[in-house]
Amino acid sequence: MRRQIQLLQETVHAQHALLEAQRRRNDDDGSGSDSSSSRISRSHRRQTWMNDIKVDIPDFEGKLHPDEFVDWLQTVERVFEYKEIPEEQKVKIVAVKLKKHASIWWENVKRKREREGKSKIKIWEKMHRDLTRKFLPPHYYQDNFIQLQNLRQKSMSVEEYTRDFEKLMMKCDIQEKEEQTISRYLGGLNIDIAHLVQLQQYWSVDKVIRLAIRVEKQIPKKSSYQPLSSTRSYGHHNCNTPFPKTT
């Protein structure tokens, strides 16, 4: 009797194991399909989400306002990146966004190239260069660099001065060591603020800016402006001079 019970239990266990193995195979087969469907579903949802968000290239009419033109070009680049526009579509998309004077200019460019036996412009990099050559004055970067060199805080707050400083740095596309940028920034601050900032320990431009804002809040406002001498060198200081205390 015990032997029969043992055989019966082994048979039940074997059937159970067989059924379990078959169930797992079915789940594996189904999971592959489900995984593929899930990926497709996620991709579809992402595409739908992207389409729901209004991100488009604004029209460009060819008005000669350099800053607006540069902003427009940057917007074009961001839209291309966000929507992952293929290279072969970029020129066509931008061409549709050219209006009025810009549209007339583009048509003339195409006709001139056709008369000269040149191929159509199909690469965005080439179109970008032609647009820049036409609508951005050659002295644009030079003018911005001169403004950056002459920028002084004077009656501006530190935040206002910092905003102008960072804006001009981006316009000029300055590539320099951080120590040089710190020196450039300090050179435009009012002397009373700059001197106190130099007494603190700093390691980055962001740290210097935060220090300058804190210092400004602790010192009395002065009507006169004294620029910090541009001949003085700036370094990282770790002095024992205490930071101005909050009153």
GROMACS elastic network, one bead per residue, 0.5 to 0.9 nm:
[ bonds ]
;  ai    aj funct       b0    kb
    1     4     6  0.51362   500
    1     5     6  0.62729   500
    1     6     6  0.86111   500
    2     5     6  0.50705   500
    2     6     6  0.61139   500
    2     7     6  0.86310   500
    3     6     6  0.50440   500
    3     7     6  0.62043   500
    3     8     6  0.85719   500
    4     7     6  0.50908   500
    4     8     6  0.60900   500
    4     9     6  0.86120   500
    5     8     6  0.50039   500
    5     9     6  0.61605   500
    5    10     6  0.86288   500
    6     9     6  0.51225   500
    6    10     6  0.62129   500
    6    11     6  0.86080   500
    7    10     6  0.50996   500
    7    11     6  0.61501   500
    7    12     6  0.86211   500
    8    11     6  0.51072   500
    8    12     6  0.62233   500
    8    13     6  0.86503   500
    9    12     6  0.50602   500
    9    13     6  0.61051   500
    9    14     6  0.85364   500
   10    13     6  0.50462   500
   10    14     6  0.60616   500
   10    15     6  0.85813   500
   11    14     6  0.50926   500
   11    15     6  0.61765   500
   11    16     6  0.84981   500
   12    15     6  0.51809   500
   12    16     6  0.60726   500
   12    17     6  0.85876   500
   13    17     6  0.60792   500
   13    18     6  0.85534   500
   14    17     6  0.50652   500
   14    18     6  0.61322   500
   14    19     6  0.85905   500
   15    18     6  0.50296   500
   15    19     6  0.61308   500
   15    20     6  0.85114   500
   16    19     6  0.51421   500
   16    20     6  0.60824   500
   16    21     6  0.86075   500
   17    20     6  0.50250   500
   17    21     6  0.61170   500
   17    22     6  0.85833   500
   18    21     6  0.51896   500
   18    22     6  0.62152   500
   18    23     6  0.86197   500
   19    22     6  0.51066   500
   19    23     6  0.61325   500
   19    24     6  0.86720   500
   20    23     6  0.50497   500
   20    24     6  0.62496   500
   20    25     6  0.87211   500
   21    24     6  0.51495   500
   21    25     6  0.63140   500
   21    26     6  0.87162   500
   22    25     6  0.51289   500
   22    26     6  0.62719   500
   22    27     6  0.86363   500
   23    26     6  0.51078   500
   23    27     6  0.61440   500
   23    28     6  0.85949   500
   24    28     6  0.60513   500
   24    29     6  0.85491   500
   25    28     6  0.50465   500
   25    29     6  0.61758   500
   25    30     6  0.84841   500
   26    29     6  0.51247   500
   26    30     6  0.60416   500
   26    31     6  0.83999   500
   27    31     6  0.57710   500
   27    32     6  0.85555   500
   28    31     6  0.50038   500
   28    32     6  0.63451   500
   28    33     6  0.87833   500
   29    32     6  0.55079   500
   29    33     6  0.67144   500
   29    34     6  0.87441   500
   30    33     6  0.51436   500
   30    34     6  0.59466   500
   30    35     6  0.83839   500
   31    35     6  0.56885   500
   31    36     6  0.83037   500
   32    35     6  0.50005   500
   32    36     6  0.61427   500
   32    37     6  0.84736   500
   33    36     6  0.51327   500
   33    37     6  0.60588   500
   33    38     6  0.83643   500
   34    38     6  0.58030   500
   34    39     6  0.84760   500
   35    39     6  0.61384   500
   35    40     6  0.85658   500
   36    39     6  0.51398   500
   36    40     6  0.62396   500
   36    41     6  0.84974   500
   37    40     6  0.50287   500
   37    41     6  0.59467   500
   37    42     6  0.85154   500
   38    42     6  0.60429   500
   38    43     6  0.84644   500
   39    42     6  0.50939   500
   39    43     6  0.60810   500
   39    44     6  0.84706   500
   40    43     6  0.50716   500
   40    44     6  0.60486   500
   40    45     6  0.85619   500
   41    44     6  0.50138   500
   41    45     6  0.61033   500
   41    46     6  0.85331   500
   42    45     6  0.50499   500
   42    46     6  0.60633   500
   42    47     6  0.85419   500
   43    46     6  0.50660   500
   43    47     6  0.61476   500
   43    48     6  0.85362   500
   44    47     6  0.51153   500
   44    48     6  0.60760   500
   44    49     6  0.84879   500
   45    49     6  0.59715   500
   45    50     6  0.85082   500
   46    49     6  0.50033   500
   46    50     6  0.61097   500
   46    51     6  0.85468   500
   47    50     6  0.50792   500
   47    51     6  0.61338   500
   47    52     6  0.85766   500
   48    51     6  0.50602   500
   48    52     6  0.61353   500
   48    53     6  0.88592   500
   49    52     6  0.50902   500
   49    53     6  0.65859   500
   50    53     6  0.53943   500
   50    54     6  0.80969   500
   50    55     6  0.83946   500
   50    82     6  0.89441   500
   50    83     6  0.79129   500
   51    54     6  0.70605   500
   51    55     6  0.82816   500
   52    55     6  0.89310   500
   55    79     6  0.68228   500
   55    82     6  0.85438   500
   55    83     6  0.84752   500
   56    75     6  0.87842   500
   56    76     6  0.84095   500
   56    79     6  0.66127   500
   57    60     6  0.89756   500
   57    72     6  0.81760   500
   57    75     6  0.68029   500
   57    76     6  0.58062   500
   57    79     6  0.66935   500
   57    80     6  0.89344   500
   57    93     6  0.86131   500
   57    94     6  0.77861   500
   57    97     6  0.71630   500
   58    72     6  0.74281   500
   58    75     6  0.81224   500
   58    76     6  0.81677   500
   58    97     6  0.67725   500
   59    72     6  0.86610   500
   59    94     6  0.86900   500
   59    96     6  0.83320   500
   59    98     6  0.59432   500
   59    99     6  0.65525   500
   60    63     6  0.78480   500
   60    69     6  0.80728   500
   60    72     6  0.75503   500
   60    97     6  0.61273   500
   60    98     6  0.50509   500
   60    99     6  0.58256   500
   60   100     6  0.83052   500
   60   101     6  0.89375   500
   60   102     6  0.67936   500
   60   103     6  0.85743   500
   61    97     6  0.84551   500
   61    98     6  0.60062   500
   61   100     6  0.52628   500
   61   101     6  0.57557   500
   61   102     6  0.51605   500
   61   103     6  0.73101   500
   62    65     6  0.85179   500
   62    69     6  0.81295   500
   62    98     6  0.77016   500
   62    99     6  0.73821   500
   62   100     6  0.71941   500
   62   101     6  0.53226   500
   62   103     6  0.79801   500
   62   105     6  0.85937   500
   62   135     6  0.68750   500
   63    66     6  0.85784   500
   63    68     6  0.87010   500
   63    69     6  0.80631   500
   63   101     6  0.76240   500
   63   102     6  0.80112   500
   63   135     6  0.78713   500
   64    68     6  0.84041   500
   64    69     6  0.76050   500
   64   135     6  0.61691   500
   64   136     6  0.74931   500
   64   137     6  0.85455   500
   65    68     6  0.54797   500
   65    69     6  0.61908   500
   65    70     6  0.87950   500
   65   135     6  0.82283   500
   65   136     6  0.81477   500
   66    69     6  0.50470   500
   66    70     6  0.61799   500
   66    71     6  0.86064   500
   66   135     6  0.72511   500
   66   136     6  0.55972   500
   66   137     6  0.72032   500
   66   140     6  0.73331   500
   67    70     6  0.51632   500
   67    71     6  0.61882   500
   67    72     6  0.85803   500
   67   136     6  0.88061   500
   67   171     6  0.88855   500
   68    71     6  0.50216   500
   68    72     6  0.60879   500
   68    73     6  0.86802   500
   69    73     6  0.62813   500
   69    74     6  0.86888   500
   69   132     6  0.85885   500
   69   135     6  0.73009   500
   69   136     6  0.73128   500
   70    73     6  0.51342   500
   70    74     6  0.62750   500
   70    75     6  0.86435   500
   70   132     6  0.86206   500
   70   136     6  0.79912   500
   70   171     6  0.88997   500
   71    74     6  0.51271   500
   71    75     6  0.61934   500
   71    76     6  0.87002   500
   72    75     6  0.50323   500
   72    76     6  0.62689   500
   72    77     6  0.87774   500
   73    76     6  0.50569   500
   73    77     6  0.63796   500
   73    78     6  0.87557   500
   73   128     6  0.81262   500
   73   132     6  0.89678   500
   74    77     6  0.51231   500
   74    78     6  0.62489   500
   74    79     6  0.86950   500
   75    78     6  0.50813   500
   75    79     6  0.61641   500
   75    80     6  0.85625   500
   76    79     6  0.52560   500
   76    80     6  0.62028   500
   76    81     6  0.86848   500
   76    94     6  0.79480   500
   77    80     6  0.51305   500
   77    81     6  0.62564   500
   77    82     6  0.86395   500
   78    81     6  0.51030   500
   78    82     6  0.60282   500
   78    83     6  0.85138   500
   79    82     6  0.50211   500
   79    83     6  0.59132   500
   79    84     6  0.79689   500
   79    85     6  0.81378   500
   80    83     6  0.54550   500
   80    84     6  0.55696   500
   80    85     6  0.50905   500
   80    86     6  0.82103   500
   80    90     6  0.75644   500
   81    85     6  0.68716   500
   82    85     6  0.80032   500
   85    88     6  0.83947   500
   85    89     6  0.66719   500
   85    90     6  0.66193   500
   86    89     6  0.55142   500
   86    90     6  0.67091   500
   87    90     6  0.54895   500
   87    91     6  0.79550   500
   87   122     6  0.84821   500
   87   123     6  0.69440   500
   87   124     6  0.70882   500
   88    91     6  0.70752   500
   88    92     6  0.79626   500
   88   122     6  0.65768   500
   88   123     6  0.69306   500
   88   124     6  0.82290   500
   89    92     6  0.54860   500
   89    93     6  0.62330   500
   89    94     6  0.88232   500
   89   122     6  0.83495   500
   89   123     6  0.88993   500
   89   124     6  0.87692   500
   90    93     6  0.51942   500
   90    94     6  0.62317   500
   90    95     6  0.85240   500
   90   122     6  0.82016   500
   90   123     6  0.75785   500
   90   124     6  0.59404   500
   91    94     6  0.52978   500
   91    95     6  0.60083   500
   91    96     6  0.87410   500
   91   121     6  0.76025   500
   91   122     6  0.60145   500
   91   123     6  0.64571   500
   91   124     6  0.53578   500
   91   127     6  0.69616   500
   92    95     6  0.51194   500
   92    96     6  0.64767   500
   92   122     6  0.80574   500
   93    96     6  0.54254   500
   93    97     6  0.68148   500
   94    97     6  0.50929   500
   94    98     6  0.66625   500
   94   124     6  0.87518   500
   95    98     6  0.53809   500
   95    99     6  0.87040   500
   95   103     6  0.75307   500
   95   106     6  0.75798   500
   96    99     6  0.78614   500
   96   103     6  0.83628   500
   97   103     6  0.82562   500
   98   101     6  0.81316   500
   98   102     6  0.53166   500
   98   104     6  0.85288   500
   98   106     6  0.78511   500
   99   102     6  0.54187   500
   99   104     6  0.77021   500
  100   103     6  0.52508   500
  100   104     6  0.63018   500
  100   105     6  0.87001   500
  101   104     6  0.51262   500
  101   105     6  0.61526   500
  101   106     6  0.86699   500
  102   105     6  0.50840   500
  102   106     6  0.62354   500
  102   107     6  0.87415   500
  102   131     6  0.89472   500
  102   135     6  0.88898   500
  103   106     6  0.51354   500
  103   107     6  0.62880   500
  103   108     6  0.86808   500
  104   107     6  0.52285   500
  104   108     6  0.62831   500
  104   109     6  0.87138   500
  105   108     6  0.51475   500
  105   109     6  0.62519   500
  105   110     6  0.88117   500
  105   134     6  0.88979   500
  106   109     6  0.50020   500
  106   110     6  0.63232   500
  106   111     6  0.87110   500
  106   131     6  0.89054   500
  107   110     6  0.51703   500
  107   111     6  0.62444   500
  107   112     6  0.85788   500
  108   111     6  0.51160   500
  108   112     6  0.59827   500
  108   113     6  0.85320   500
  109   112     6  0.52174   500
  109   113     6  0.62312   500
  109   114     6  0.86054   500
  110   113     6  0.52728   500
  110   114     6  0.62022   500
  110   115     6  0.87599   500
  110   120     6  0.68702   500
  110   121     6  0.78930   500
  111   115     6  0.61886   500
  111   116     6  0.86020   500
  112   115     6  0.51281   500
  112   116     6  0.62054   500
  112   117     6  0.86056   500
  112   118     6  0.84930   500
  113   116     6  0.50555   500
  113   117     6  0.61119   500
  113   119     6  0.68148   500
  113   120     6  0.71194   500
  113   121     6  0.88197   500
  114   117     6  0.50906   500
  114   118     6  0.57202   500
  114   119     6  0.70401   500
  114   120     6  0.75669   500
  115   118     6  0.75929   500
  118   121     6  0.88763   500
  119   122     6  0.85884   500
  121   124     6  0.79972   500
  121   126     6  0.69792   500
  121   127     6  0.67635   500
  122   125     6  0.89744   500
  122   126     6  0.78909   500
  122   127     6  0.79009   500
  123   126     6  0.55497   500
  123   127     6  0.65564   500
  123   128     6  0.87298   500
  124   128     6  0.58542   500
  124   129     6  0.85389   500
  125   128     6  0.50089   500
  125   129     6  0.63296   500
  125   130     6  0.87946   500
  126   129     6  0.51913   500
  126   130     6  0.63610   500
  126   131     6  0.86876   500
  127   130     6  0.51131   500
  127   131     6  0.60869   500
  127   132     6  0.85256   500
  128   131     6  0.51875   500
  128   132     6  0.61332   500
  128   133     6  0.85642   500
  129   132     6  0.51194   500
  129   133     6  0.60480   500
  129   134     6  0.85943   500
  130   133     6  0.50675   500
  130   134     6  0.61870   500
  130   135     6  0.86033   500
  131   134     6  0.51916   500
  131   135     6  0.59386   500
  131   136     6  0.77671   500
  132   135     6  0.53939   500
  132   136     6  0.51108   500
  132   137     6  0.82113   500
  133   136     6  0.59863   500
  133   137     6  0.74869   500
  133   138     6  0.75987   500
  134   137     6  0.76878   500
  136   139     6  0.84128   500
  136   140     6  0.68345   500
  137   140     6  0.53186   500
  137   141     6  0.85517   500
  138   141     6  0.74065   500
  138   142     6  0.81286   500
  139   142     6  0.51362   500
  139   143     6  0.59944   500
  139   144     6  0.86113   500
  140   143     6  0.53051   500
  140   144     6  0.63751   500
  140   145     6  0.87306   500
  141   144     6  0.50969   500
  141   145     6  0.61111   500
  141   146     6  0.86498   500
  141   171     6  0.71634   500
  141   172     6  0.57403   500
  141   173     6  0.87473   500
  142   145     6  0.50660   500
  142   146     6  0.62539   500
  142   147     6  0.86715   500
  142   172     6  0.79574   500
  143   146     6  0.51621   500
  143   147     6  0.62881   500
  143   148     6  0.86904   500
  144   148     6  0.61825   500
  144   149     6  0.86492   500
  144   168     6  0.63331   500
  144   169     6  0.86152   500
  144   171     6  0.68280   500
  144   172     6  0.62028   500
  145   149     6  0.61805   500
  145   150     6  0.86438   500
  145   168     6  0.73423   500
  145   169     6  0.81564   500
  145   171     6  0.82894   500
  145   172     6  0.58972   500
  145   174     6  0.89142   500
  146   149     6  0.50472   500
  146   150     6  0.62137   500
  146   151     6  0.84884   500
  147   150     6  0.51673   500
  147   151     6  0.58598   500
  147   168     6  0.75619   500
  148   151     6  0.51154   500
  148   152     6  0.87715   500
  148   164     6  0.85666   500
  148   165     6  0.68470   500
  148   168     6  0.58829   500
  148   169     6  0.71979   500
  148   172     6  0.83672   500
  149   152     6  0.87046   500
  149   184     6  0.82339   500
  149   188     6  0.86969   500
  150   188     6  0.80071   500
  151   161     6  0.82307   500
  151   164     6  0.81887   500
  151   165     6  0.73496   500
  151   187     6  0.89681   500
  151   188     6  0.60267   500
  151   189     6  0.89994   500
  152   155     6  0.89295   500
  152   156     6  0.85780   500
  152   161     6  0.74404   500
  152   187     6  0.78547   500
  152   189     6  0.62187   500
  152   190     6  0.75139   500
  152   227     6  0.73097   500
  153   156     6  0.53031   500
  153   157     6  0.71375   500
  153   158     6  0.70854   500
  153   160     6  0.81484   500
  153   161     6  0.53723   500
  153   162     6  0.85975   500
  153   188     6  0.57917   500
  153   189     6  0.51787   500
  153   190     6  0.59186   500
  153   225     6  0.85545   500
  153   227     6  0.82805   500
  154   157     6  0.82888   500
  154   161     6  0.86891   500
  154   188     6  0.84806   500
  154   189     6  0.76629   500
  154   190     6  0.63143   500
  154   224     6  0.82220   500
  154   225     6  0.55144   500
  154   226     6  0.77373   500
  154   227     6  0.77838   500
  155   190     6  0.88646   500
  155   223     6  0.79842   500
  155   224     6  0.85583   500
  155   225     6  0.74223   500
  156   159     6  0.79396   500
  156   160     6  0.58029   500
  156   161     6  0.59559   500
  157   160     6  0.51543   500
  157   161     6  0.61493   500
  157   162     6  0.84671   500
  157   213     6  0.85319   500
  157   216     6  0.80945   500
  158   161     6  0.50373   500
  158   162     6  0.59106   500
  158   163     6  0.84812   500
  158   189     6  0.76763   500
  158   190     6  0.89817   500
  158   209     6  0.80970   500
  158   212     6  0.67721   500
  158   213     6  0.58821   500
  158   216     6  0.71615   500
  159   162     6  0.50124   500
  159   163     6  0.60999   500
  159   164     6  0.87020   500
  159   209     6  0.84792   500
  159   212     6  0.89652   500
  159   213     6  0.70093   500
  160   163     6  0.51285   500
  160   164     6  0.63754   500
  160   165     6  0.85628   500
  161   164     6  0.52606   500
  161   165     6  0.60320   500
  161   166     6  0.86368   500
  161   188     6  0.83545   500
  161   189     6  0.78678   500
  162   166     6  0.60351   500
  162   167     6  0.83837   500
  162   185     6  0.81405   500
  162   209     6  0.74185   500
  163   166     6  0.53526   500
  163   167     6  0.60721   500
  163   168     6  0.86391   500
  164   167     6  0.50859   500
  164   168     6  0.61474   500
  164   169     6  0.85101   500
  165   168     6  0.53510   500
  165   169     6  0.61299   500
  165   170     6  0.87184   500
  165   185     6  0.73789   500
  165   188     6  0.88769   500
  166   170     6  0.62178   500
  166   171     6  0.85920   500
  167   170     6  0.52866   500
  167   171     6  0.62259   500
  167   172     6  0.86982   500
  168   172     6  0.60107   500
  168   173     6  0.82952   500
  168   174     6  0.89231   500
  169   172     6  0.52756   500
  169   173     6  0.59793   500
  169   174     6  0.57512   500
  170   174     6  0.68471   500
  171   174     6  0.80538   500
  172   175     6  0.89458   500
  174   181     6  0.89863   500
  176   179     6  0.82529   500
  176   180     6  0.64411   500
  176   181     6  0.68772   500
  177   180     6  0.53779   500
  177   181     6  0.66027   500
  177   182     6  0.88629   500
  178   181     6  0.50025   500
  178   182     6  0.61407   500
  178   183     6  0.85965   500
  178   203     6  0.89144   500
  178   204     6  0.68442   500
  178   205     6  0.68140   500
  179   182     6  0.50831   500
  179   183     6  0.62543   500
  179   184     6  0.86369   500
  179   203     6  0.85743   500
  179   204     6  0.78217   500
  179   205     6  0.80925   500
  179   234     6  0.81731   500
  179   235     6  0.76962   500
  180   183     6  0.50412   500
  180   184     6  0.61235   500
  180   185     6  0.85687   500
  180   234     6  0.88444   500
  181   185     6  0.60542   500
  181   186     6  0.85562   500
  181   205     6  0.71055   500
  182   185     6  0.50686   500
  182   186     6  0.61001   500
  182   187     6  0.84432   500
  182   204     6  0.74471   500
  182   205     6  0.55551   500
  182   208     6  0.73244   500
  182   234     6  0.78991   500
  182   235     6  0.88427   500
  183   186     6  0.52125   500
  183   187     6  0.60140   500
  183   188     6  0.89212   500
  183   230     6  0.87540   500
  183   233     6  0.72508   500
  183   234     6  0.57674   500
  183   235     6  0.81461   500
  184   187     6  0.51529   500
  184   188     6  0.68515   500
  184   230     6  0.85665   500
  185   188     6  0.56353   500
  185   189     6  0.67941   500
  185   205     6  0.81962   500
  185   208     6  0.86704   500
  185   209     6  0.85972   500
  186   189     6  0.52243   500
  186   190     6  0.83102   500
  186   191     6  0.86584   500
  186   193     6  0.88880   500
  186   194     6  0.57982   500
  186   195     6  0.87978   500
  186   197     6  0.85349   500
  186   198     6  0.86345   500
  186   208     6  0.83789   500
  186   228     6  0.75795   500
  186   234     6  0.81368   500
  187   190     6  0.81851   500
  187   191     6  0.84259   500
  187   194     6  0.77807   500
  187   227     6  0.74825   500
  187   228     6  0.54936   500
  187   229     6  0.68479   500
  187   230     6  0.57435   500
  187   232     6  0.85860   500
  188   191     6  0.84924   500
  188   194     6  0.85325   500
  188   227     6  0.68047   500
  188   228     6  0.67580   500
  188   230     6  0.85389   500
  189   192     6  0.83315   500
  189   193     6  0.66553   500
  189   194     6  0.56886   500
  189   212     6  0.85382   500
  189   227     6  0.69337   500
  189   228     6  0.67452   500
  190   193     6  0.56009   500
  190   194     6  0.60974   500
  190   195     6  0.86457   500
  190   225     6  0.65024   500
  190   226     6  0.59511   500
  190   227     6  0.53961   500
  190   228     6  0.62724   500
  191   194     6  0.50178   500
  191   195     6  0.59240   500
  191   196     6  0.85649   500
  191   225     6  0.78942   500
  191   226     6  0.56708   500
  191   227     6  0.54481   500
  191   229     6  0.81434   500
  192   195     6  0.55333   500
  192   196     6  0.65784   500
  192   197     6  0.88604   500
  192   216     6  0.89227   500
  192   219     6  0.84961   500
  192   226     6  0.79406   500
  192   227     6  0.89617   500
  192   228     6  0.84066   500
  193   196     6  0.53980   500
  193   197     6  0.62316   500
  193   198     6  0.87840   500
  193   212     6  0.64133   500
  193   213     6  0.88415   500
  193   215     6  0.62819   500
  193   216     6  0.63321   500
  193   219     6  0.81611   500
  194   197     6  0.50970   500
  194   198     6  0.62661   500
  194   199     6  0.89260   500
  194   212     6  0.72051   500
  194   215     6  0.88658   500
  194   228     6  0.71616   500
  195   198     6  0.52320   500
  195   199     6  0.67200   500
  195   228     6  0.82635   500
  196   199     6  0.52894   500
  196   200     6  0.71910   500
  196   211     6  0.88647   500
  196   212     6  0.82297   500
  196   215     6  0.70365   500
  196   243     6  0.80373   500
  196   244     6  0.86868   500
  197   200     6  0.55660   500
  197   201     6  0.82913   500
  197   202     6  0.85901   500
  197   208     6  0.70372   500
  197   211     6  0.60660   500
  197   212     6  0.59795   500
  197   215     6  0.70521   500
  197   243     6  0.89537   500
  198   201     6  0.74494   500
  198   202     6  0.82101   500
  198   208     6  0.86379   500
  198   234     6  0.75406   500
  198   235     6  0.77805   500
  198   236     6  0.74848   500
  198   237     6  0.63988   500
  198   238     6  0.88198   500
  199   236     6  0.86841   500
  199   237     6  0.59525   500
  199   238     6  0.68044   500
  199   239     6  0.59033   500
  199   240     6  0.82051   500
  199   241     6  0.66447   500
  199   242     6  0.84834   500
  199   243     6  0.82229   500
  200   208     6  0.89420   500
  200   211     6  0.80330   500
  200   236     6  0.79999   500
  200   237     6  0.59697   500
  200   238     6  0.59032   500
  200   239     6  0.66027   500
  200   240     6  0.86105   500
  200   241     6  0.78955   500
  200   242     6  0.84103   500
  200   243     6  0.74082   500
  201   207     6  0.88662   500
  201   208     6  0.88107   500
  201   236     6  0.60421   500
  201   237     6  0.51857   500
  201   239     6  0.76364   500
  202   205     6  0.81425   500
  202   206     6  0.89730   500
  202   207     6  0.58363   500
  202   208     6  0.61169   500
  202   211     6  0.84058   500
  202   235     6  0.88737   500
  202   236     6  0.60379   500
  202   237     6  0.73197   500
  202   238     6  0.83487   500
  203   206     6  0.85263   500
  203   207     6  0.66166   500
  203   208     6  0.77566   500
  203   236     6  0.69128   500
  204   207     6  0.52026   500
  204   208     6  0.64121   500
  204   209     6  0.87945   500
  205   208     6  0.50859   500
  205   209     6  0.62367   500
  205   210     6  0.87207   500
  206   209     6  0.51284   500
  206   210     6  0.62874   500
  206   211     6  0.86430   500
  207   210     6  0.51926   500
  207   211     6  0.61793   500
  207   212     6  0.86252   500
  208   211     6  0.50667   500
  208   212     6  0.61082   500
  208   213     6  0.86948   500
  209   212     6  0.50656   500
  209   213     6  0.62942   500
  209   214     6  0.86992   500
  210   213     6  0.52235   500
  210   214     6  0.62915   500
  210   215     6  0.86441   500
  211   214     6  0.51123   500
  211   215     6  0.60546   500
  211   216     6  0.85680   500
  212   215     6  0.50983   500
  212   216     6  0.61186   500
  212   217     6  0.87918   500
  213   216     6  0.52264   500
  213   217     6  0.65989   500
  214   217     6  0.53787   500
  214   218     6  0.67675   500
  214   244     6  0.87877   500
  215   218     6  0.52707   500
  215   219     6  0.65522   500
  215   243     6  0.81713   500
  215   244     6  0.70543   500
  216   219     6  0.56616   500
  216   220     6  0.80837   500
  216   221     6  0.83364   500
  217   220     6  0.80122   500
  217   246     6  0.86524   500
  218   244     6  0.62607   500
  218   245     6  0.71828   500
  218   246     6  0.65731   500
  218   247     6  0.78268   500
  219   222     6  0.89182   500
  219   244     6  0.80547   500
  222   225     6  0.74734   500
  226   229     6  0.89415   500
  227   230     6  0.83860   500
  228   231     6  0.87456   500
  228   232     6  0.81338   500
  229   232     6  0.58282   500
  230   233     6  0.78586   500
  234   237     6  0.87394   500
  238   241     6  0.86526   500
  239   242     6  0.82042   500
  242   245     6  0.81632   500
  244   247     6  0.89521   500
